[in-house]
């Protein structure tokens, strides 16, 4: 289990001890997309979804998801989130939405999991709100595109 920090010497899962790590400003951005039929895209873009404003609700759901990450991911530390933003952009070329979630904190561990959770929850909310007209929507490309702070420093996806 060398290199995997969530396992102890015996191979058992455990929560990493971050008590000796420096408190630093940390930020992470995650991205994904949800593709859909052109008709579904048009319904969302024109604000005609029966359940309401899909983009606004998905943005709020993503922010809520970031705040709930330690409840969903068993070994994730609870963190004081100082910023959570979720941006959903209509992309007619997919057709669908591109989603980016940026989370900030000042703490002893990073916020990559919160950013990934925010992006995925936003995408799942889009699916939930539009599934009545398009059950074939696909969520994909979930990844960390930026991480900064802490000992490992800056990471930017290529």
Residue pairs with C-beta under 8 A, 6 or more apart in sequence:
1 7
1 11
5 16
6 13
6 14
6 15
6 16
6 75
7 13
7 14
8 14
13 74
13 75
14 75
15 75
15 77
16 75
16 77
16 109
18 77
18 108
18 109
19 108
21 108
21 109
21 150
21 151
22 108
22 150
22 151
23 106
23 107
23 108
24 106
24 107
24 108
24 149
24 150
25 104
25 105
25 106
25 149
26 104
26 105
26 106
26 107
26 109
26 110
26 111
26 147
26 148
26 149
26 150
27 102
27 103
27 104
27 111
27 146
27 147
27 148
27 149
28 102
28 103
28 110
28 111
28 112
28 114
28 115
28 144
28 146
28 147
28 148
29 100
29 101
29 102
29 103
29 115
29 144
29 145
29 146
29 147
30 100
30 101
30 112
30 115
30 116
30 118
30 119
30 142
30 143
30 144
30 145
31 98
31 99
31 100
31 101
31 119
31 141
31 142
31 143
31 145
32 98
32 99
32 119
32 120
32 123
32 139
32 140
32 141
32 142
32 143
33 91
33 94
33 96
33 97
33 98
33 99
33 123
33 139
33 140
33 141
34 96
34 97
34 99
34 123
34 126
34 127
34 137
34 138
34 139
34 140
35 94
35 95
35 96
35 137
35 138
35 140
36 44
36 94
36 95
36 96
36 130
36 134
36 136
36 137
36 138
37 95
37 133
37 134
37 136
37 137
38 95
39 133
39 134
40 95
40 130
40 133
40 134
40 137
41 90
41 92
41 94
41 95
41 96
42 48
43 49
43 130
43 133
44 54
44 55
44 90
44 97
44 126
44 130
45 90
45 92
47 53
49 129
49 130
50 132
51 57
51 129
52 129
54 125
54 126
54 129
54 130
55 88
55 90
55 97
55 126
57 125
57 129
58 86
58 88
58 97
58 99
58 122
58 123
58 125
58 126
58 129
59 86
59 87
59 88
59 122
61 121
61 122
61 124
61 125
62 84
62 86
62 99
62 101
62 118
62 119
62 121
62 122
62 125
63 84
63 85
63 86
63 118
64 121
65 72
65 117
65 118
65 120
65 121
65 122
66 81
66 84
66 86
66 101
66 103
66 114
66 115
66 117
66 118
66 121
67 81
67 84
67 114
68 117
69 76
69 113
69 114
69 117
70 76
70 77
70 78
70 79
72 117
73 113
73 117
76 113
77 107
77 108
77 109
79 105
79 107
79 109
79 111
79 114
80 105
80 106
80 107
81 103
81 104
81 105
81 111
81 114
82 104
82 105
82 106
83 102
83 103
83 104
84 101
84 102
84 103
84 104
84 114
84 118
85 101
85 102
86 99
86 100
86 101
86 118
86 119
86 122
87 99
87 100
87 101
88 97
88 98
88 99
88 122
88 126
89 97
89 98
89 99
89 100
90 97
91 97
91 98
96 137
97 123
97 126
99 119
99 122
99 123
100 119
100 145
101 115
101 116
101 118
101 119
101 122
102 115
102 146
103 111
103 114
103 115
103 118
104 111
105 111
105 114
109 150
110 147
110 149
110 150
112 144
112 147
115 144
116 142
116 144
119 142
120 139
120 142
123 139
123 142
124 139
126 137
127 137
127 139
130 137
131 137
143 157
144 155
144 157
145 156
145 157
146 155
146 156
146 157
147 154
147 155
148 154
148 155
